């Protein structure tokens, strides 16, 4: 997947739309970084490049070029070296975008 300019709102525009009464159990850290999603739970699962848009202690939101089923378990890796996050993830939502990508929300398991 090649990350190209998007029509999704910028970080500043997204911050303006957040409500103070967000339903999430932990605050989100907005991001715009590349990560990797491994389509399976083993060490040899195929990988797909993703664009991470937010992260919290309990989950992550990202844009992918692959549609995922709710309940699907995969692995995700964000960052490198000591600031790396690598976790198992259960897909909680997957919505199609106008540009053919998908906005995915997942919970760490």
Buried (B, 14 or more C-beta within 10 A) or exposed (E): BEEEEBEBEEEEEBEEEEEEEEEEEEEBEBBBEBBBBBEEEEEEEEEBEBBBBBBBEEBBBBBBBBBBEEEBEBBBBBBEEEEEEEBBBBBBEBEEEEEEBBBBBBBBE
